[in-house]
Amino acid sequence: MVITLVVLGSGGTIPTLSRHLPAFAIQCDGELFLFDCGEGAQMQFVKAKLSFARLEGIFISHLHGDHIMGLPGLLMTMSQVPRERPLYIVGPPGIAEFVEGNRRFLGVQYPFPVEIQETSGGVLYDRNRVRIRAVPARHSCFTLAFALEEYERPGRFMIEEAVRLGVPEGPVYGKLQKGLPVTLEDGRTILPEQVLGPPRKGRRIVYATDTRPCEEVVRLAQDADLLIHDGMFDDDLRDQAHQKCHSTVVQAAQVARRAGVGQLLLTHLSSRYFSDAPLLEKARNVFPHVIMARDLLEIDVPMQP
């Protein structure tokens, strides 16, 4: 499975010429998941060459305008796209009223089912080798942090052992790699565990914005491959970050270090900053594997060895 993150909006609160409002797309082979939907998200879809038809679900962290005001326009566009399968919209309490109210006021009719789920956390999506779950974060209103998790994958195929056991090359190898036992022509049954190494853990991406640093996110992000975290302020504005229920870049780096993640992607950058370099330097002094989100940045999440 190919897993690619596409940053559609890396700013926060106020859009700038270089940073749209929060929206992150994750492609998992043929499926697409959207996390938050800031104003202008549908145009960013077009720029990123993403398919509206492949959008499986939209996951909204909270009901502040910079995270949801792109949703009515995106849904209006999608109403013109051929589609029969449901679109899932998941968010905190109040998301159903927001979506339905906009649909009613705008007079939009969706030619496909729109299934809305209001949640305070837990497993929200679990199919096609992907699981999405959420926990509460710490913001000025009820806010969710999300984890997209790939299912555990079978271990590596040990071809030398297969040859030693007399397993013929071809389709039989494929069945064993999928975890299915096979019966050979001589009547022997070969079990997958005889030719597969230990199971490999799936990849994990965690999305946590807007939030103060909190234990809930540290636990959710434990050993994640990629943590997308609020980094709205420089650390010299730590008091202001706390007051506004956001994080500084240093605090985000501390969360990443404590969680033992592979990489940290800082996002929700304040419009007051024109250069990433000073912020990145401070964050990397705490946790070295940091990059700054920018609009239309793509990150491929490699398979675990």
Order of alpha helices (4+ residues) and beta strands (2+ residues): beta-beta-beta-alpha-beta-alpha-alpha-beta-alpha-beta-beta-beta-beta-alpha-alpha-beta-beta-alpha-beta-alpha-beta-alpha-alpha-beta-alpha-beta-beta
